[in-house]
Amino acid sequence: MDLLDHSYMKEALELAAKGRGRTSPNPMVGAVVVKEGKIIGRGYHQKAGTPHAEIHALNDAGMEARDSTLYVTLEPCSHRGRTLPCADFIIRSRVARVVVAMLDPNPLVNGNGVRKLREAGIQVDVGLLERETRELNTFFIKYISTKIPYVLLKAAVTLDGRIATRTGDSKWITGKAAREKGHEIRDQVDAVLVGVNTVLTDNPSLTTRLPGKEGKDPARIILDTHLRTPLDAKVIENDSEAPTYIFAGCNAAPERVRAYQEKNVTVMVARKGTGRIPFRQVLEDLGRMEISSLLIEGGAQIHAAALRERIVDHALFFIAPKIMGGGESREAIGDLGIHRMKDVVRLDAVHTERIGEDVLIEGDVLPSASLQPSVPVDRGTQKSEWV
């Protein structure tokens, strides 16, 4: 494959990125059709249930698609799902060659689409810009491989790791640019999660607010064992079309559940157990709801529990050039029970970026082998943000 192949696939990747935050639970996919050194068709997957990128690109090319080369960032599907198999459409279009960035990790497709095209006599090349394609679709790859969402943990902190004063005041730790970046992240994920104490303290709406842009609100997830979320909280009383889900303990009062249902809030009652709600159970339920990405924006105990249970894939810390001091001010991460530096949670593939007056440090989480999932505690002796 030559430099022109790279150029055309790069354009396909740029097209794919236009679907960011809109295609879940499907991947972002882009495609271009090239004939005699000229791009004659372009397309990208825009939303689950709508035509895939290859269909858009080939329709754009029309009859000229015959004997052309199709560049597509993900292996064409070979099975009938919400749409017809793309491999069949490509074969009928009489394309001569297909260049694929990466095979589809979906077990229903993985290699079958390429095999079907080759059996039809079409030349297929695989692997061009595969790394870039994987980076673009980290959410999808995790979800389709495990059936649980890709999890991001985000916090805005001072230089000394604090997220609020002793009175709970946190407006604003970071500057305007960092806050806008936070809303861009909300626009890209399927759901955002907080604990009930965050609702009681901050009364957030958990919507996406982008200046001059129309953002997509994520589904709102509240961990609330004893259903203490006020019925008039902003996360419940707002005009957003995004759903709100409350995860409650197995002893949740039926009359309280009905009160939320009357507000169009879905209450997910734990199947068994006492005390806190295991994150793993939450993720499995969200996966069944086809939520492929989850942003955690909680407090110290929520963050600590997520790290302790090893469910965080990626962490983002917006660090403001401010010092709050210890005492009773609120920390970003609760106690993880770590005693040795070699056991700390580390980040890999770290990226640092200046965001206005603040700094963003993010990376993939490499959980400490010493961390063990916490166990339910006596509610009378220890507080938790989950309840």
DODRENTOR-303442 format. One line per 10 residues: their letters; for each residue x, y, z of N, C-alpha, C. Coordinates in steps of 0.001 Angstrom, whole numbers, plus 500000, padded with zeros to 6 digits. Layout:
A) X:Y:Z:X:Y:Z:X:Y:Z | ...
This chain:
MDLLDHSYMK) 500845:498801:500000:500000:500000:500000:500879:501248:500000 | 500505:502241:499203:501372:503396:499002:500848:504620:499754 | 501498:505770:499496:501142:507012:500193:499725:507465:499853 | 499293:507190:498619:497924:507564:498264:496911:506773:499076 | 497196:505482:499291:496321:504675:500131:496200:505291:501524 | 497342:505701:502088:497327:506332:503411:496494:507605:503402 | 496632:508389:502343:495905:509649:502253:494399:509412:502210 | 493972:508461:501429:492532:508185:501311:491971:507598:502614 | 492752:506721:503260:492270:506154:504518:492225:507224:505612 | 493168:508144:505580:493147:509224:506562:491878:510060:506407
EALELAAKGR) 491481:510294:505157:490231:511044:504946:489032:510244:505453 | 489066:508931:505271:487987:508087:505785:487914:508173:507306 | 489071:508229:507960:489097:508368:509422:488533:509714:509860 | 488857:510760:509121:488326:512086:509450:486805:512116:509300 | 486303:511416:508302:484858:511309:508134:484240:510523:509291 | 484897:509436:509682:484376:508613:510780:484208:509425:512047 | 485168:510300:512330:485144:511090:513564:483949:512036:513632 | 483309:512303:512499:482129:513166:512513:480967:512520:513274 | 481032:511209:513430:479971:510517:514157:480226:510410:515649 | 481249:511066:516152:481622:510944:517555:480445:511273:518475
GRTSPNPMVG) 480162:510355:519375:479088:510565:520341:477697:510318:519800 | 477585:509859:518546:476257:509729:517939:475942:508308:517440 | 476938:507434:517381:476730:506137:516730:476501:504976:517703 | 476692:505189:518975:476591:504096:519955:475247:503371:519849 | 475242:502040:520002:476369:501178:520385:477239:500741:519215 | 477054:501345:518065:477870:501024:516890:479178:501810:516915 | 480157:501417:516117:481416:502157:516028:481295:503366:515117 | 482293:504227:515182:482436:505310:514207:483150:504744:512986 | 482567:504924:511820:483139:504372:510586:483035:505412:509479 | 484109:505538:508707:484110:506412:507544:484533:505657:506305
AVVVKEGKII) 484145:506152:505131:484477:505473:503881:484610:506479:502747 | 485533:506188:501831:485651:506976:500605:485792:506019:499427 | 485264:506432:498294:485356:505656:497058:486258:506419:496093 | 487269:505719:495564:488267:506360:494703:488314:505647:493352 | 488339:506437:492287:488450:505879:490941:489339:506778:490098 | 490346:506167:489500:491285:506890:488629:491880:508090:489356 | 492257:507877:490620:492930:508911:491394:492041:510023:491903 | 490731:509842:491844:489807:510892:492267:488772:510309:493224 | 488502:511043:494304:487458:510615:495234:486095:510920:494616 | 485289:509867:494462:483971:510051:493837:482822:509780:494813
GRGYHQKAGT) 483155:509376:496026:482102:509121:497006:482641:509206:498420 | 481866:509784:499310:482244:509909:500714:481040:509560:501586 | 481326:509024:502778:480234:508740:503696:480746:508356:505068 | 479891:508498:506079:480238:508041:507431:478973:507585:508138 | 479153:506714:509111:478011:506215:509886:477558:507331:510823 | 476280:507658:510759:475786:508816:511496:475033:508463:512776 | 474352:507315:512762:473560:506935:513922:473179:505468:513803 | 473136:504771:514952:472747:503364:514940:471364:503214:514320 | 471221:502206:513471:469948:501973:512804:469845:502635:511457 | 470808:503502:511118:470826:504168:509813:471912:503523:508954
PHAEIHALND) 471937:503808:507637:472929:503175:506761:474361:503361:507247 | 475179:502338:506982:476578:502380:507378:477380:503241:506397 | 478624:503510:506780:479469:504418:506002:479624:503971:504552 | 479820:502666:504335:480034:502153:502983:478831:502441:502081 | 477642:502309:502646:476419:502545:501862:476339:504008:501440 | 476604:504904:502396:476583:506337:502072:477603:506660:500974 | 478816:506123:501104:479877:506436:500143:479570:505874:498764 | 479088:504641:498718:478780:504031:497416:477568:504676:496758 | 476585:505068:497553:475448:505797:496993:475887:507151:496448 | 476853:507764:497159:477382:509049:496695:478110:508876:495363
AGMEARDSTL) 478798:507757:495207:479529:507499:493959:478601:507093:492821 | 477486:506450:493153:476535:506038:492126:477101:504986:491198 | 476749:505048:489935:477171:504057:488943:478679:504066:488727 | 479331:505165:489079:480781:505268:488894:481544:504352:489848 | 480865:503771:490840:481539:502915:491815:482117:501647:491195 | 481622:501243:490046:482120:500029:489397:483610:500157:489089 | 484385:499110:489464:485835:499037:489244:486613:500070:490070 | 486001:500589:491109:486661:501569:491967:487317:500885:493162 | 487965:501697:494020:488533:501218:495277:487777:501871:496434 | 487344:501056:497354:486629:501535:498537:487571:501479:499734
YVTLEPCSHR) 487738:502604:500403:488522:502673:501637:487539:502802:502798 | 487616:501889:503753:486673:501912:504867:487429:501601:506154 | 487111:502305:507219:487896:502201:508455:487613:500937:509252 | 486487:500281:509010:486163:499050:509723:485625:498023:508737 | 485937:496773:508996:485487:495683:508135:483982:495764:507846 | 483578:495685:506586:482147:495702:506253:481413:494538:506905 | 480223:494806:507413:479452:493755:508087:478955:492733:507069 | 478809:491505:507551:478371:490414:506680:477076:489786:507157 | 476517:490322:508222:475293:489767:508806:474188:490814:508755 | 472973:490359:508858:471843:491274:508860:471527:491667:510296
GRTLPCADFI) 471681:492934:510612:471324:493453:511920:470199:494445:511755 | 470454:495686:512181:469449:496734:511980:469397:497189:510530 | 470478:496886:509790:470547:497242:508367:470999:496016:507577 | 470917:496098:506249:471342:494990:505386:472862:494857:505413 | 473412:493675:505129:474859:493476:505141:475566:494382:504135 | 476574:495110:504622:477314:496008:503737:478124:495226:502703 | 478625:494042:503078:479418:493249:502140:478615:492935:500886 | 477336:492600:501037:476485:492299:499882:476322:493521:498990 | 476147:494683:499605:475963:495917:498835:477241:496244:498064 | 478404:496024:498690:479682:496284:498026:479852:495360:496827
IRSRVARVVV) 479516:494102:496993:479629:493137:495894:478736:493547:494724 | 477498:493958:495030:476579:494379:493965:477040:495651:493275 | 477838:496453:493976:478332:497707:493391:479499:497502:492444 | 479994:496264:492342:481084:495880:491426:482390:496629:491742 | 482622:496865:493026:483889:497473:493439:485020:496488:493160 | 486178:496990:492721:487296:496104:492378:488186:495804:493577 | 488322:496753:494468:489256:496602:495595:488672:497277:496828 | 488903:496671:497987:488469:497252:499264:489672:497294:500204 | 489948:498457:500766:491023:498621:501748:490370:498858:503106 | 490671:497982:504059:490046:498004:505382:491092:498336:506438
AMLDPNPLVN) 490783:499270:507325:491739:499634:508372:491874:498525:509408 | 490756:497985:509885:490821:496927:510893:489620:496003:510796 | 489812:494757:511229:488708:493813:511291:487741:494236:512391 | 486480:493904:512212:485456:494227:513198:485563:493242:514367 | 485771:493733:515616:485870:492818:516764:484547:492169:517150 | 483445:492613:516529:482154:491988:516788:482223:490520:516358 | 481980:489578:517278:482070:488156:516917:481179:487764:515746 | 480104:488528:515499:479218:488227:514380:479850:488560:513031 | 480911:489363:513053:481525:489826:511812:482956:489329:511669 | 483730:489466:512717:485183:489314:512753:485762:488381:511685
GNGVRKLREA) 486180:488966:510569:486779:488229:509456:485792:487747:508411 | 484535:487642:508759:483534:487113:507822:483255:488074:506668 | 483276:489370:506981:483035:490351:505926:484132:490326:504884 | 485386:490301:505335:486521:490236:504415:486468:488940:503602 | 486168:487837:504256:486095:486538:503574:485027:486561:502470 | 483904:487144:502772:482814:487196:501803:483205:488018:500576 | 483895:489125:500792:484325:489960:499674:485353:489228:498809 | 486297:488564:499445:487332:487846:498692:486732:486692:497901 | 485757:486008:498489:485108:484906:497769:484359:485414:496545 | 483988:486703:496554:483310:487296:495406:484306:487826:494370
GIQVDVGLLE) 485609:487618:494620:486623:488039:493657:487142:489446:493859 | 486809:490073:494972:487264:491442:495245:488593:491390:495999 | 489563:492206:495563:490833:492304:496281:490598:493053:497587 | 491044:492497:498688:490864:493128:499999:492208:493226:500707 | 492564:494429:501149:493776:494665:501934:493359:495151:503316 | 493972:494607:504354:493573:494906:505733:494767:495404:506544 | 494540:496403:507412:495552:496818:508373:496084:498222:508200 | 495621:498954:507196:496116:500310:506964:495531:501272:508004 | 496393:501925:508794:496006:502851:509865:495119:502152:510913 | 495478:500903:511208:494700:500154:512201:494812:500781:513587
RETRELNTFF) 496008:501203:513993:496185:501778:515326:495316:503020:515502 | 495299:503887:514510:494487:505101:514601:492998:504775:514677 | 492592:503736:513947:491191:503332:513966:490808:502772:515329 | 491701:501989:515939:491431:501458:517269:491291:502579:518297 | 492161:503577:518210:492092:504700:519137:490772:505446:518996 | 490286:505560:517765:489027:506250:517527:487850:505506:518154 | 487928:504194:518170:486790:503370:518597:487051:502592:519885 | 487747:503215:520833:488027:502532:522099:486738:502169:522837 | 485736:503033:522789:484473:502745:523468:483833:501477:522882 | 483728:501453:521562:483078:500335:520893:483826:499026:521117
IKYISTKIPY) 485148:499060:521004:485938:497834:521132:485760:497231:522518 | 485784:498070:523559:485573:497544:524927:484168:496965:525051 | 483185:497692:524578:481798:497261:524760:481488:495975:523987 | 481894:495910:522725:481537:494742:521911:482302:493496:522358 | 483434:493694:523031:484242:492571:523495:483811:492054:524861 | 483252:492942:525704:482942:492564:527084:481478:492721:527454 | 480722:493463:526626:479314:493779:526906:479135:494661:528135 | 480185:495368:528532:480063:496403:529561:480682:497690:529021 | 480272:498855:529531:480746:500119:528974:482229:500389:529241 | 482804:501192:528372:484113:501797:528614:483902:502885:529658
VLLKAAVTLD) 484748:502926:530689:484517:503822:531825:485604:504885:531910 | 485165:506137:531947:486058:507268:532162:485773:507869:533536 | 486815:508290:534224:486671:508994:535497:487234:510388:535318 | 486424:511401:535624:486848:512789:535437:486729:513558:536740 | 487732:514388:537020:487688:515233:538212:488360:516565:537912 | 487840:517624:538517:488459:518947:538461:489018:519231:539850 | 490335:519415:539957:490987:519503:541263:491930:520694:541342 | 492228:521085:542586:493261:522088:542826:494626:521415:542778 | 495676:522199:542931:497023:521630:542934:497202:520611:544051 | 496482:520793:545147:496602:519856:546261:495483:518820:546264
GRIATRTGDS) 494862:518603:545104:493939:517482:544939:492590:517633:545590 | 492110:518866:545748:490820:519104:546401:489752:519464:545374 | 488515:519038:545652:487422:519285:544708:486348:520217:545276 | 486425:520535:546560:485448:521446:547169:485954:521880:548533 | 485471:523025:548989:485826:523511:550316:485089:522709:551386 | 485349:523022:552639:484695:522314:553748:483184:522494:553723 | 482704:523596:553076:481261:523841:552992:480643:523219:551746 | 481468:522607:550908:480964:521996:549681:481029:522903:548469 | 481566:524113:548622:481646:525049:547500:482703:524577:546497 | 482290:524416:545233:483223:523973:544193:483115:524806:542925
KWITGKAARE) 482387:525897:542967:482183:526745:541780:483055:527997:541870 | 484100:528068:541067:484496:526983:540172:485939:526628:540457 | 486249:525345:540479:487639:524920:540649:488448:525309:539420 | 487943:524969:538247:488659:525239:536998:488018:526397:536250 | 488721:526869:535226:488256:527989:534438:487241:527601:533372 | 486791:528581:532617:485741:528382:531621:486138:527376:530549 | 487369:527463:530065:487798:526564:528986:487774:525103:529431 | 488218:524838:530650:488212:523462:531159:486792:522962:531358 | 485905:523845:531814:484512:523433:532004:483855:523119:530663 | 484168:523900:529643:483637:523611:528311:484170:522278:527784
KGHEIRDQVD) 485433:521989:528074:486006:520699:527672:485264:519562:528359 | 484886:519762:529612:484114:518757:530326:482774:518491:529669 | 482142:519546:529170:480864:519368:528485:481050:518696:527128 | 482185:518924:526482:482476:518213:525236:482581:516717:525498 | 483160:516352:526639:483269:514930:526984:481879:514353:527221 | 481016:515069:527929:479643:514603:528131:478939:514382:526789 | 479212:515250:525843:478586:515150:524529:478990:513870:523799 | 480130:513288:524178:480676:512140:523458:480351:510799:524099 | 479864:510810:525342:479601:509548:526043:478109:509255:526078 | 477789:507997:526397:476388:507579:526466:475737:507951:527794
AVLVGVNTVL) 476522:507941:528873:475930:508157:530195:476939:508808:531126 | 476411:509539:532127:477237:510150:533165:476696:509691:534506 | 477601:509370:535431:477203:508781:536716:477702:509606:537886 | 476829:509767:538892:477195:510406:540152:476566:509624:541299 | 477021:509907:542513:476393:509349:543693:475339:510304:544220 | 474479:509815:545091:473383:510637:545598:473891:511847:546376 | 475043:511737:547047:475551:512891:547792:475912:514043:546873 | 476365:513738:545665:476638:514801:544693:475339:515512:544319 | 474258:514747:544162:472957:515347:543864:472504:516224:545025 | 472656:515739:546240:472205:516485:547415:473043:517737:547656
TDNPSLTTRL) 474335:517663:547356:475237:518791:547621:475239:519815:546503 | 475335:519348:545243:475517:520254:544108:474252:520470:543278 | 473296:519563:543374:472075:519618:542562:472394:519850:541081 | 473209:518980:540490:473589:519170:539076:472467:518731:538130 | 472447:519315:536946:471495:518884:535915:472071:517733:535094 | 473428:517635:535049:474135:516597:534283:473761:516605:532809 | 473545:517792:532272:473271:517958:530848:474522:518481:530148 | 474472:518533:528835:475579:519049:528036:475269:520469:527602 | 476152:521380:527959:475935:522794:527610:477188:523308:526896 | 477078:523389:525569:478185:523839:524737:477838:525184:524110
PGKEGKDPAR) 478630:526211:524344:478316:527534:523796:478281:527535:522277 | 477161:527946:521715:477025:528044:520272:476853:526723:519565 | 476720:525623:520314:476578:524305:519696:475415:523566:520338 | 474867:522640:519571:473816:521780:520103:474443:520486:520598 | 474481:520308:521887:475102:519127:522464:474090:518027:522721 | 474603:516808:522877:473770:515657:523198:473878:515378:524685 | 472744:515325:525360:472758:514996:526778:472971:513501:526969 | 473863:513110:527875:474009:511687:528176:472885:511224:529093 | 472668:509929:529140:471765:509378:530146:472362:509687:531517 | 471508:509993:532504:471982:510328:533842:471810:509128:534762
IILDTHLRTP) 472885:508734:535435:472880:507577:536334:473169:508062:537751 | 472305:507715:538706:472505:508082:540103:472577:506812:540942 | 473616:506675:541743:473718:505569:542688:473114:506042:544003 | 472016:505449:544388:471236:505951:545531:470571:504771:546238 | 471285:504148:547126:470813:502922:547767:469446:503089:548412 | 469248:504178:549151:468021:504357:549916:467058:505384:549305 | 467256:505720:548036:466353:506617:547299:466149:507943:548027 | 467268:508627:548230:467219:509951:548875:467229:511089:547873 | 467322:510793:546585:467318:511848:545574:466006:512624:545637 | 466052:513959:545810:464811:514747:545876:464034:514651:544562
LDAKVIENDS) 462739:514589:544668:461901:514495:543467:461936:515772:542639 | 462390:516873:543237:462495:518125:542490:463937:518464:542127 | 464853:517488:542229:466246:517719:541845:466337:518042:540370 | 467327:518838:539981:467482:519242:538581:467657:518044:537652 | 468300:517003:538130:468536:515831:537287:467234:515119:536940 | 466177:515412:537713:464850:514837:537462:463923:515848:536813 | 463922:517073:537324:463037:518121:536813:463782:518981:535801 | 463899:518526:534559:464500:519339:533501:463869:518960:532173 | 464221:519697:531139:463609:519503:529826:464405:518549:528938 | 465414:517906:529484:466251:517022:528676:465474:515786:528233
EAPTYIFAGC) 465757:515350:527008:465160:514117:526500:465937:512884:526951 | 467115:513096:527540:467923:511969:527996:467284:511344:529236 | 467278:510038:529334:466657:509375:530483:467494:509493:531750 | 466836:509341:532889:467506:509296:534181:467235:507939:534820 | 468296:507314:535329:468185:506023:535999:468734:506148:537411 | 468022:505586:538363:468512:505516:539729:468746:504051:540077 | 469951:503745:540551:470261:502397:541016:470085:502370:542531 | 469161:501556:542982:468799:501509:544398:469102:500144:544991 | 469136:500100:546320:469351:498848:547020:468128:497953:546942 | 468321:496676:547297:467235:495704:547156:466085:495970:548119
NAAPERVRAY) 466314:496800:549149:465250:497098:550118:464574:498433:549833 | 464693:498929:548607:464074:500210:548255:462562:500164:548479 | 462018:501216:549074:460588:501272:549377:459774:501356:548089 | 458813:500453:547889:458009:500444:546653:457308:501763:546377 | 456803:502429:547424:456087:503685:547201:457037:504773:546706 | 458305:504703:547151:459292:505673:546692:459651:505394:545228 | 459762:504123:544884:460033:503743:543495:458935:504275:542586 | 457672:504116:543012:456547:504600:542190:456584:506119:542028 | 457027:506825:543050:457104:508287:542965:458081:508720:541877 | 459211:508016:541762:460172:508338:540701:459617:507946:539337
QEKNVTVMVA) 458956:506820:539271:458383:506373:538004:457380:507377:537466 | 456642:508022:538363:455696:509056:537934:456409:510272:537348 | 457711:510391:537648:458530:511474:537094:459322:510983:535872 | 458955:509821:535328:459635:509220:534173:461087:508859:534469 | 461364:508532:535715:462687:508070:536119:462624:506557:536305 | 463578:505858:535727:463639:504407:535868:464476:504049:537089 | 463914:503263:537991:464632:502819:539181:465066:501371:538985 | 466365:501140:539075:466939:499810:538933:467207:499290:540339 | 466408:498370:540803:466525:497842:542158:467488:496660:542165 | 468441:496683:543103:469423:495606:543198:468729:494262:543377
RKGTGRIPFR) 469291:493250:542768:468674:491930:542812:468860:491246:544156 | 469964:491555:544839:470220:490922:546122:471293:491725:546845 | 471600:491311:548082:472677:491926:548837:472222:493105:549673 | 473125:493595:550501:472858:494743:551351:473989:495733:551198 | 473810:496913:551767:474871:497915:551689:474987:498510:550303 | 476208:498822:549900:476426:499535:548651:476102:498664:547430 | 475970:499310:546288:475653:498637:545039:476958:498368:544290 | 477282:497117:543986:478549:496828:543294:478584:497477:541910 | 479699:498120:541600:479856:498746:540291:479711:497722:539171 | 480223:496519:539389:480154:495509:538335:478707:495232:537948
QVLEDLGRME) 477818:495197:538941:476402:494973:538646:475831:496134:537843 | 476225:497356:538200:475764:498540:537463:476218:498472:536011 | 477486:498130:535791:478012:498075:534428:477323:496995:533604 | 477056:495866:534211:476366:494798:533476:474970:495238:533066 | 474269:495926:533952:472937:496424:533617:473007:497471:532512 | 473981:498373:532593:474129:499397:531559:474486:498766:530216 | 475312:497732:530243:475663:497040:529007:474449:496435:528342 | 473556:495849:529136:472324:495285:528568:471441:496374:527970 | 471618:497615:528431:470859:498739:527892:471553:499375:526688 | 472630:498734:526207:473425:499192:525058:474096:500531:525316
ISSLLIEGGA) 474447:500783:526559:475263:501947:526904:476717:501504:526819 | 477457:502083:525878:478815:501606:525602:479896:502462:526248 | 479538:503618:526810:480534:504464:527465:479903:505170:528653 | 480671:505263:529737:480172:505843:530990:481207:506801:531555 | 480757:507992:531886:481609:509012:532505:481244:509135:533976 | 482209:508897:534867:481978:509042:536303:482415:510435:536729 | 481491:511187:537312:481777:512535:537813:481337:512630:539277 | 481791:511741:540091:481325:511689:541468:482227:512434:542433 | 482181:511986:543689:483023:512525:544732:484058:511508:545151 | 484688:511751:546289:485815:510941:546742:485468:509465:546877
QIHAAALRER) 484306:509160:547474:483974:507759:547720:483583:507020:546439 | 482849:507687:545562:482503:507076:544274:483767:506781:543477 | 484671:507767:543418:485905:507583:542666:486746:506458:543257 | 486857:506432:544588:487646:505385:545232:487040:504003:544977 | 485724:503908:545068:485065:502622:544844:485282:502141:543413 | 485199:503065:542448:485392:502691:541045:486813:502191:540800 | 487797:502867:541396:489182:502432:541239:489429:501133:541990 | 488848:501007:543164:489041:499802:543961:488468:498576:543256 | 487350:498768:542584:486717:497645:541892:487269:497444:540484 | 488271:498249:540126:489019:498065:538874:488124:498158:537644
IVDHALFFIA) 487231:499129:537641:486342:499251:536489:486660:500494:535647 | 487639:501304:536061:487969:502534:535336:488986:502227:534237 | 488669:502630:533008:489574:502431:531877:490464:503647:531631 | 489937:504837:531891:490650:506066:531515:490326:507151:532538 | 491329:507888:532966:491128:508955:533951:491539:510298:533368 | 490756:511326:533684:491048:512693:533247:491000:513611:534464 | 492104:514303:534732:492156:515243:535840:492447:516642:535297 | 491499:517535:535509:491696:518944:535179:492274:519608:536431 | 493494:520105:536326:494198:520642:537501:494283:522164:537399 | 493710:522831:538401:493705:524294:538437:494889:524798:539256
PKIMGGGESR) 495479:525920:538878:496614:526481:539629:496130:527186:540900 | 495521:526398:541777:494960:526928:543016:495300:525981:544160 | 495382:526529:545358:495658:525724:546542:494542:525956:547550 | 493914:524887:548020:492799:524997:548957:493208:524646:550380 | 494120:523714:550528:494506:523286:551864:493683:522104:552332 | 494196:521395:553304:493544:520178:553780:492439:520441:554782 | 492585:519859:555965:491526:520016:556955:490269:519311:556518 | 489175:520041:556458:487894:519443:556100:487511:519687:554643 | 488418:520242:553846:488122:520392:552421:488046:519003:551796 | 487385:518908:550662:487046:517599:550096:488062:517153:549047
EAIGDLGIHR) 488478:515902:549188:489481:515349:548288:488825:514706:547083 | 489613:514501:546034:489082:513921:544796:488918:512417:544876 | 489813:511751:545597:489800:510292:545692:489809:509891:547164 | 488890:509040:547558:488866:508543:548922:489975:507535:549181 | 489985:506985:550371:491034:506060:550790:490998:504781:549960 | 492138:504441:549380:492272:503199:548617:492995:502116:549407 | 493443:502453:550606:494128:501466:551427:495507:501093:550932 | 496159:501994:550206:497485:501716:549656:498548:502164:550657 | 499518:501288:550924:500567:501581:551908:501952:501727:551289 | 502131:501235:550063:503449:501289:549445:503366:501956:548075
MKDVVRLDAV) 504391:502723:547749:504395:503437:546476:504300:502480:545291 | 504859:501288:545421:504825:500366:544292:503412:499860:544012 | 502482:500109:544935:501114:499632:544758:500154:500712:544268 | 500646:501924:544023:499747:503004:543631:499134:502730:542260 | 497994:503344:541995:497362:503251:540684:498127:504152:539718 | 498501:503605:538597:499288:504359:537614:498500:504572:536325 | 498909:505600:535596:498329:505880:534283:499349:505553:533205 | 498845:505051:532089:499678:504730:530942:499232:505583:529763 | 500101:505718:528765:499796:506526:527580:499302:507905:527999 | 500052:508543:528875:499640:509812:529473:499730:510959:528460
HTERIGEDVL) 498694:511786:528466:498641:512982:527615:498421:514200:528504 | 499203:515240:528271:499074:516487:529029:498742:517622:528069 | 497779:518443:528468:497340:519522:527587:496963:520757:528409 | 497356:521906:527924:496957:523166:528552:495550:523511:528088 | 494628:523692:529029:493249:524058:528719:492974:525395:529390 | 493127:526489:528640:492958:527807:529237:493973:528013:530339 | 493492:528330:531531:494392:528567:532669:494741:527281:533416 | 494160:526175:533010:494325:524908:533715:495117:523910:532879 | 495395:522759:533478:496126:521689:532795:495313:520400:532892 | 495188:519711:531768:494530:518414:531733:495592:517321:531657
IEGDVLPSAS) 495535:516389:532605:496383:515199:532565:495464:513997:532463 | 495643:513174:531435:494783:512014:531246:495601:510817:530799 | 495051:509637:531031:495737:508428:530610:494922:507195:530930 | 495356:506066:530397:494696:504792:530655:495092:504293:532044 | 494126:503769:532768:494359:503348:534145:494951:501942:534194 | 496052:501820:534913:496657:500530:535202:496421:500264:536688 | 495395:499520:537032:495038:499373:538449:496082:498627:539258 | 496211:499027:540495:497145:498380:541404:496687:496964:541709 | 497631:496040:541684:497299:494653:541992:496913:494479:543452 | 497284:495465:544297:496982:495350:545724:495558:495764:546050
LQPSVPVDRG) 494888:496461:545125:493534:496928:545405:492565:495760:545408 | 491717:495742:546390:490685:494720:546489:489332:495398:546561 | 488317:494860:545879:486975:495443:545967:486543:495570:547414 | 485926:496706:547727:485471:496933:549088:484268:496056:549397 | 484004:495864:550669:482868:495064:551097:481849:495974:551736 | 480573:495566:551771:479558:496380:552406:479950:496680:553850 | 479623:497889:554268:480003:498313:555612:478773:498564:556452 | 478975:498640:557749:477910:498961:558679:477568:500438:558506 | 476386:500729:558045:476013:502106:557768:476028:502976:559015 | 476026:502344:560159:476033:503134:561370:477417:503587:561778
TQKSEWV) 478467:502985:561201:479833:503325:561605:480635:503994:560515 | 480159:503929:559273:480945:504526:558184:480013:505126:557142 | 480338:506346:556761:479543:507025:555740:479989:506611:554357 | 479081:506652:553416:479423:506370:552030:478586:507264:551139 | 479165:507695:550035:478433:508547:549100:477364:507760:548371 | 477406:506458:548488:476447:505630:547774:475093:505656:548453 | 475011:506085:549697:473755:505930:550411:473224:507255:550916
